[in-house]
C-alpha cells in the first residue's frame, strides 16, 4: 500500500510539473520550437534559427523560397537556417509537406549532435539555399534536417512539438521513432 501511494505521488508530480506541449496554441508551439532550436546548437560556432511566415519579412521569405509566396503559403512557411563559420544554409518547406519525423543521434564529423529529420511528401515546394562568401547555390530539398545539441531529451521535445504543430494545422505527422 505504501509503495502504491509513493508511485501515485510521483506520477501526479510528474504530470503536474512536466512541460506541456499539447495545450499550447499555434504561436506558443512555434515559439517553443524556435527557442529550443536556437538555444541548443550542436557546437559553439554553430547558429540555429527557425523562421515562420508570421515572423519573417515577405521579401526575405520569397528569396529563400525562390518564388513569390501567396498569403496561404506564408501561413505554412517553415524555414530552418544554420550558420557555421562563413557558411549559411536556409532550408524552406511547407509544414503541410511533412509526413514523418524522427530523431537520429549523429556521431560522425566534427559535431556530435542529434538530428531531427523531417521526411517530406514532396507535394509542396521546398528549397535549400547555401550561401558562401563568393557563391550561392540553390537546390531541391529532399528532407529537412535540424541539428541540435547532443541531448536526446531536447531533440525529442522539439520533435513532439513539431508533431503537435502539425495537429494544430490539421496535419498528421508520423513519429518515425515509434516505428522501430
Buried (B, 14 or more C-beta within 10 A) or exposed (E): EEEEEEEEEEEEEEEEEEEEBEEBEBEBBBBBBBEBBEEBBBBEEBEBBBBBBEEBEEEEBBEBBEEEBEEEBBBBBBBBBBBBEEEBBBBBBBBBBBBBBBBBEBEEEEBEBBBBBBBBEBEBBBBBBBBEEEEEEEEEBEBBBBBBBBEEEBBBBBBBBBBBBBEBBEBEBBBBBEEE
